[in-house]
């Protein structure tokens, strides 16, 4: 009864504010050096062509984090590593492999372990907390705000009845917390602009069971990790899509512009990057997310005068994890998975096999809507 009364009072007190805007999570970052990591006795050497395969070569002991965290990784590390975490005294999560400078989302943990089938893990462990304090009153307030936020997002992600490939509903940077002065994710400098010739699809190596109210915090946490952990200018992706079919604005500069991201080394100034918030090694995206990707691909490519099917030639700009040397002209599908150009398992085997269907569905949407817009001019530039 007391809990119900407190919750009712909280809902009454915050209802006017909650009805006007969704809950924007607050975030904080902290770091610690990776402790010495020993080689596992009798470990085999991993395959150079498939660094995520083979036996584990290195594994850390239990690492006590400086504070409670939601996302973690080694800042600036683009090579494959595996992490697991737990709240102290509870069971470990499954091991999750990550590369391309992305963190792993654990949703509240105090302890971490890292292992590798290739390189020895070293550098700075970077943590992001997007859930804040968890006192009884804070949890009630967060749940109340989250319920309203979930309802708002559900409305925002409803597809329009128009047949043209119009711009889908997109949650702005302000609404997922990027523009918050305290705990947000403001870019280090202004955006750079290139040209959109194709769409690169990714996954964020996040669990597939997060709630609608957790999703904005996930986007904020990924942004802060990319900026503060990797030292990039902003979040790497141009767009992110959650499992409920909600599309989020990624890197700043304008969703209608050819903003240079940091999503596919050597190809950022010639592609737009779209990431599914999830892990798709053995599980595809939800129907809602698939529909959102189709709408997003159709609108974004058509806006830049690019079809969703067929192939294009893109010139590699090189890089340490790029499969092709600088200056090499690479023939790519208009919608392709990240692993096509970089040494990575992203976007996962299951999602990769779905891309052809996304491409065909997006092209039908473009054709039903009357074709392509005039190609949009870009301004040269590059940024991480």
N, C-alpha and C positions, 0 to 999 in steps of 0.2 A: 504493500500500500504506500509506504514512504517513497519507494522508488518511482511508483506511478505518479505520485504527487509532485516529486521533484522534476520528473520528465515533463509533466503537464505544465508546470510553471516555466520551465526552460523554453518549451515550445511556444508558450504564450508570449514570453518576453522577446524571443528572437523572430517570431513569425513575420512581423512587418519587414525586417531586413532581409530575411530569407526569401520572401516572395518577390523581392526586387532583383536579386542577383544570386547566382549559384555560389556554393562554398568554394573558396580558393584556398588550397592548402598552403601551409608555411613550411619551409624547408631549411635544413642546415647541413653543412658538410664538415667532415673532419678526416684526418689522415693518420697513418702510422707506417713506418718502414716494414716491408715484408721481412719477417724473421728468417734466419738461416734455414734453408730447405735442403734436407738430405736426399741423396739418391736412394731409391728403393733397391734393395739388394737383389741382384739377379734380373734386373729389368732389361728388356730387349730394347734395341734402338728403334725409334719410330720411323716410319716411312717418310722420306722427304716430300713425296708427292701427296701423301695423305697424313698430315701431322696429327690429326685427331684420332688416328687408328694406332693399333699396337698396344703393348703393355705400358702401364704407368711407370715413368722413370723417376719422377720427383713427387714428394708429398710432404706437406708441412705438418707440424703438430697442430693442436688446437690453439687458435689465435683468439685471445680475448680482445674484443674491439674497445676503443676508448669510450664508446657510448652505444646506445641502442641505435640500430640502423635498419633501413629498408632495402637499399641497393648497395652493392659493393663490387669492386673490381680493382685491377691494378692500372692506375692512371697512365694513359698513353700507350698501353700494350696492345698491339694489333694482332699478335700471334695467338693461336688457340691455347686457352687455359681452362681448367675446370674448377668450380667452386661449389661448396655446400655450406649451409649455415644452420644455426639452431638458436632458439631462446635457451638460456642456461637451464639445464636440468630437463630439457625436452628432447624429443627425437630429432635426428639430423634430417634435413631435406635431402632430396635426391641430388646427385652431382649434376651440374649444368655446365656444358661447354660454351664458351663465349670467345669471340674474337672481334676484330674490326674496331677496337676501342669502346665496346659497349659494356655496361654493367649487368649484373644479374639482380633481379628483384626477388627479395625474400619476404617482404611484408612484415618485418619486425623480428629482429634477431640480435643476439649479444656476442655470439661466437662464430668463427669462420674457419674453414680449411681450404687450402688451395692445392691442386696437384696438376701435373703436366705429363704428357706422353712425348714431349719434345724438349723445349727449352727449359732451363732452370728458372722458376719464378723469382723475380727480383724487382725492386723498385718501391713505389709508394702505394700502399693499399688506400684506396679512396672510398669513403663511405658517404651516403646521403640518407638523411632521415627526413621523410616527408609526412610522417604521421604525428609528429610532435609528442607532447606529454600524454599520458594515458591515465590520469586520475579519473575517478568516477564521474565527476561533473564534466570533465573534458570529453569523456567518451560519450556521455549522453548528448552533449551539445554537438559533437562531431557526427553522431548517428542521425540527429535531427536534421543537421545541415545536409548530410549525405543523402538522406531520403528525398529532400527537396531537389538537390542537385541531380539525382538520378532521374527524377521526373522531368526536369528541365531538359536534360540531355536526350531523353526518350523522345520528347517533342521535337527537338532540334534535328534529330536524325531521320525523321520521316521523309521519305522520298516525295518529290513533287509529282503532280500528275502530268506535267508537260512532257512531250515526246522529245523535244530538242535536248542536246547534251548541255543543259544549263549547269551553272555552278552548283554543286551540292551544298547542303548546309555544312558549315565548317566552324568548329569551336575555335574562337580567336585566342591569340596568345594571352590577352588580358584575362579571358575567362578560365584558362587553365593555370594561371598564376605567374606567368613570365614577367608581367609588368609590375608586380608587387615590389615596393622599394625594399622591404625587409623580407628576405627569404624567397625572392623571385629569381628570374634568370634573364637578365638584360644582356644583350650582346656586347662584346668588348668594343666593337666598332661597327660602322655602317656596313650594309651588305655589298657584295659584288654581284655582277650580273653577267650571264653568258648566253647560251642558246639551248633551247630544249629540242633535242632530236629523238629522244626515246625516254622511256620510264624504267628506272631500276627498282626492283621490288626486294624488300628485306623482311626479316623478322627480328624482333628485339631480344630474343632468348629470355622471354618472361613467361612465368607460369600461365596456364590457360584457364585458371579458375578464379581470377580476380573479379571483384564486384564492380558495378557501374560507378559507385561513388569512389572507388580506389583509382579508377582510370586517370582522372586529371592529375592526381598526385604522381602516378607513374610517368606521365609525360614530363612533369616538372622535374622529377628525379633524374630522368634520362638526360634532360637538358642541362641540369646542374653538373652531372657527371661529365658530360661531353665538354662543357665549358671549363669547369674548375679542375676536373681530374685529368682530362686529356690536353687541356690548354687550348682548345679550339675557340673560335670566335663565338659560337652559339651551338644549339643542338644540330646534329649532323643532317637529319632528315628534313625534307621540305614538307612532308605530311606524315601523319601517323593515323592508323585506323585501329580502333579497339574491337573486341569480340562482339560488341553490341551494335556494330555498324556505325559508330560515331567517328567522324573525321576531324582531326585536330590540325590546326595550322602549326607547322614546324618552324624552320628557320625564318627569321624576320626579314622583311623586305617587300612583302606583298604576295599574296597567293596567286595573283594573275601575272606576276613577273617571272622572268627566268633567273631566279635567285640561285647563286652557286652555293651548294651545300658541302658536306664532308661525309658523303655516304658511300662513294665508290672511288677509291683512290685512282687518279689518272683520268677520270671521266666526269668529274663533278661539274665542270663548266659546260658540258654538252648534254646533260641528262637531268631529269627531276627524280628525286628519291622518295619512295613511299614505303613505309614500314608497317607491318602488322605487329601489334602489341601482343606477342605470344611466342610460343616455340612450336615449330612445324616440321620437326624431323620425321615424326610418324603420325601426326594429326594435322589435318588441313584446317583452314579457317572456317568459321561458322557461316551459315547462309547469309546472315545479316552483314558480316564483314565482306563476303564475296560480292554482294550487291553493292556495297559502299565502294569497293575497289573498282568495280566496273563503272560506276557513275563518275568516280574521281578520274580514272584513266581517260574515259571518253571526253570529259569536259577539258581536262588539262591539256591533253595532246591536241584536241581539235582547236582549242584556243590559240595554240602556237602553230597552227597550220600543218599538223603532223597526223597521219593516219595511225590507227592502233594495230594494224597488221602489216606484214611485210618486213623488210629489213632496211637498215641504213648503215653508212660507213662513219665511224667515229675514230678520230686520231688519238691514240694513247698519249698521255702526258707523263707516263712512267710512274715510279714509286716502288717502295720496298716490298709491298704485297701485291703489286700489279702483275698479272700473268704476261703482259706484253711490254716490250721496251718502249721508251719514249719515241714518238714519231711513227710508230707502227699503225697502219690503218686497219681497224678491226671491223668486220662486218657483223652487225648485231641485229637481233629482232627488235622491233619497236617497243616491246614489253619483255624485259629479260630479268633473270634472277642475278643477284649480286655475285654469286660464285662463278658466273660466266666470265667475269673480268678480273676478279681478285681471288687470292688464295684464302678461301673461307668456305664453310659449309652453309652459309646463309644463302637463301632464305629457308633452308631445310628441304629435304627431299619431297615431302608431301606438298608443300606450297609450290615448289618449283614445277611440279607436274600439273598444277592447276592454272598456271600462267597462260597457257595457250587458250584455254577456255575464256579467261578474263579478256584476253586480247580480242577474240572473235566476238564476244558479247559487246565489248566496248565499241568495236567497229560497226556492228549493227546499230548501236545507239547513235553513233555519229551519222551514219547514212540515213537513218530514220529522221534525224533532226535537220537534214539539209546539207550535210557536208562540213567542210573545214572553214575556219576563220582564216583571214589573211595571216601569214606568218608574222609573229610579234618580234620586232627588233630587240636585240639585247645589247648590253654594254659590256665590253670585255673586262675581265677581272678574275681573280681566283682568291679563295679564302678557305681556311680550315674552321 
